[in-house]
Amino acid sequence: MKEITAKVVSVHAGSNDDLSKEQHPSIQAELDGIVGDRHQSYSRKTWRGDKQPQGTVRRNERQWSAVSVEELADIQKKMDLTEPLSATSLGANLCLKGLPDLSRLPKGTLLKFPSGAELIVEEYNPPCLHMGKRLAALHDTNSGKPLSDTAFSKAAKLSRGVVGVVEVAGQINAGDDVTVILYDSPTWLARSADS
């Protein structure tokens, strides 16, 4: 298994209606999610784009979300923003450094923290129109042109970050090192040429 060491730049939690989250020195990950966060739950209702009909109660695979400073910088550049994008405004729980391809981490990748907390990546977190409208209202461009509601969706395609579940409870602090263990399919899953 391949391991990468990254750094926790900031941690966030909150239940604001606009989906933003407050920055904290540390957050507590429990088996049902991040304490005090709007996504803390074992279950959630589906919405458009899920496999089940809208409103179905299903397992919550979005207990936490993460972005990387490298991907945020790229999105900011593509959107021509005068100010940096932040995990706070994007509603992410973790902002990490050292993972320029965070959004491409495979499902099953493990994030391990010094406290013993472990998070598992479930999927890529696609940009949504609701967040695009919010960011268009908050940010200005270097060119002075107004942002369209779809500017974020276009700029953040395949670089919006990841979501996942808590595997082991524990505290996550700003400044922590995080060991990222990339998921690799077990060799016994590969079929031989003779099969």
matplotlib code that plots the C-alpha trace (Angstrom):
import matplotlib.pyplot as plt

x = [0.0, 1.2, 1.4, 1.5, 2.1, 0.1, -0.7, -4.0, -4.0, -7.4, -10.4, -14.1, -17.5, -20.9, -24.6, -25.1, -28.0, -25.6, -23.5, -20.4, -18.5, -16.6, -12.9, -11.8, -8.4, -9.7, -12.7, -13.9, -14.7, -17.2, -18.6, -21.6, -19.5, -18.0, -19.4, -21.5, -21.6, -24.7, -23.7, -23.2, -25.5, -25.5, -28.2, -29.4, -32.2, -31.3, -31.3, -31.2, -28.3, -28.4, -29.2, -32.4, -35.5, -35.3, -36.3, -35.3, -33.5, -30.1, -26.6, -24.7, -21.5, -20.9, -20.1, -17.1, -15.6, -12.1, -10.4, -6.7, -5.0, -3.5, -6.9, -8.4, -5.6, -6.3, -10.0, -9.3, -7.1, -9.6, -12.3, -10.0, -10.9, -9.4, -9.4, -8.5, -11.2, -11.3, -12.6, -14.8, -16.7, -16.9, -18.3, -15.4, -14.4, -10.8, -8.3, -5.2, -1.8, 0.4, -2.4, -2.6, -4.8, -7.0, -10.2, -8.8, -8.2, -9.8, -12.7, -11.4, -8.4, -7.6, -6.7, -5.0, -4.4, -2.1, -5.0, -5.9, -8.8, -9.3, -11.4, -12.3, -12.8, -16.2, -16.3, -15.4, -17.5, -18.8, -19.4, -23.1, -25.0, -26.2, -22.5, -21.8, -24.5, -23.2, -19.6, -20.7, -22.4, -19.4, -16.4, -15.1, -12.9, -9.6, -11.1, -14.1, -16.5, -19.3, -19.1, -21.8, -23.6, -22.0, -18.4, -17.6, -19.0, -16.9, -13.7, -14.0, -14.8, -12.8, -11.1, -13.8, -12.4, -13.7, -16.3, -16.3, -17.1, -15.5, -13.8, -12.3, -13.2, -10.7, -9.6, -8.3, -6.2, -5.0, -1.3, -1.6, 0.3, -2.1, -1.0, -2.9, -3.0, -4.1, -6.6, -5.2, -7.3, -6.2, -4.1, -6.6, -9.2, -7.3, -8.3, -5.5, -5.2, -6.2, -9.6]
y = [0.0, 3.4, 6.0, 9.8, 12.2, 15.4, 18.2, 19.4, 23.2, 23.9, 22.1, 23.3, 22.4, 24.1, 23.9, 27.2, 27.4, 28.7, 25.5, 27.5, 26.2, 27.9, 27.3, 25.7, 24.7, 21.0, 18.9, 15.7, 12.8, 10.3, 7.3, 9.3, 12.2, 15.5, 16.7, 19.8, 19.6, 19.6, 16.4, 14.5, 11.4, 7.8, 8.4, 11.1, 11.7, 11.4, 14.3, 14.6, 12.6, 9.8, 6.2, 6.0, 8.2, 11.7, 11.7, 8.1, 7.6, 6.0, 5.5, 8.8, 8.4, 12.2, 12.5, 14.7, 16.6, 17.7, 20.0, 20.7, 24.1, 23.1, 22.4, 25.5, 27.6, 26.1, 26.8, 30.3, 30.9, 29.5, 31.7, 34.7, 35.6, 38.6, 36.7, 33.1, 30.4, 28.8, 25.6, 27.8, 29.3, 25.9, 24.2, 21.6, 20.0, 19.6, 21.6, 19.6, 20.4, 18.0, 16.4, 18.2, 15.4, 15.0, 14.8, 11.7, 9.6, 6.2, 5.0, 3.1, 5.4, 5.8, 9.1, 8.4, 11.1, 11.2, 10.8, 7.5, 9.0, 7.4, 8.6, 6.6, 8.2, 7.3, 9.5, 12.6, 15.6, 17.2, 21.0, 22.1, 25.0, 26.1, 26.6, 28.3, 30.8, 31.5, 32.0, 34.2, 36.5, 36.5, 36.9, 39.5, 38.8, 40.5, 41.4, 43.1, 40.9, 39.4, 35.6, 33.5, 31.0, 28.2, 29.5, 27.4, 24.2, 24.7, 25.6, 23.0, 20.0, 17.1, 19.2, 19.9, 17.5, 14.3, 13.1, 10.0, 8.3, 8.1, 4.7, 5.4, 8.2, 10.8, 14.4, 16.1, 19.3, 22.0, 21.3, 17.5, 15.3, 12.9, 9.6, 8.9, 5.2, 4.8, 2.1, -0.7, -3.6, -6.8, -9.1, -12.0, -10.0, -10.0, -12.9, -15.0, -15.6, -19.2, -18.4]
z = [0.0, -0.9, 1.9, 1.6, 4.5, 4.3, 6.8, 8.3, 7.5, 9.2, 10.6, 10.4, 11.7, 11.7, 10.9, 9.0, 6.6, 3.9, 4.2, 5.5, 8.5, 11.3, 11.7, 15.0, 16.6, 16.6, 15.8, 17.3, 14.9, 16.2, 14.5, 13.3, 11.9, 13.1, 16.4, 15.9, 12.1, 10.0, 8.3, 11.6, 11.3, 10.4, 7.8, 5.4, 2.9, -0.7, -3.2, -6.9, -8.3, -5.7, -6.8, -4.8, -5.3, -3.8, -0.1, 0.6, 3.9, 3.3, 4.8, 5.2, 3.2, 3.6, 7.3, 6.5, 3.6, 2.7, 0.3, -0.4, -0.6, -3.9, -5.5, -4.0, -5.5, -8.9, -8.6, -7.5, -10.5, -12.9, -11.4, -11.5, -7.9, -6.1, -2.7, -1.9, -1.7, 1.8, 3.4, 5.5, 2.6, 0.8, 3.8, 4.2, 7.5, 6.6, 4.6, 3.8, 2.3, 0.3, -1.7, -5.0, -6.4, -3.3, -5.4, -7.2, -4.1, -4.6, -2.5, 0.5, 1.0, 4.7, 6.5, 9.8, 12.4, 15.5, 17.9, 16.4, 14.4, 11.0, 8.1, 5.0, 1.6, 0.0, -3.1, -5.0, -3.9, -7.1, -7.2, -6.9, -8.3, -4.8, -3.8, -7.1, -6.5, -3.0, -4.1, -7.0, -4.5, -2.2, -4.5, -7.0, -10.0, -10.9, -14.3, -12.6, -14.5, -12.3, -11.6, -13.2, -11.0, -12.9, -12.7, -9.6, -11.1, -14.3, -12.4, -9.7, -12.0, -10.7, -8.0, -5.4, -2.8, -1.2, 1.3, 3.5, 6.8, 10.2, 10.7, 14.2, 16.5, 17.7, 17.7, 14.6, 15.1, 12.8, 12.3, 12.5, 10.1, 8.4, 6.9, 3.7, 2.8, -0.8, -1.4, -3.6, -4.7, -3.0, -5.2, -4.6, -6.4, -9.7, -11.9, -13.4, -17.1, -16.5, -15.0]

ax = plt.figure().add_subplot(projection="3d")
ax.plot(x, y, z, "-o")
ax.set_aspect("equal")
plt.show()
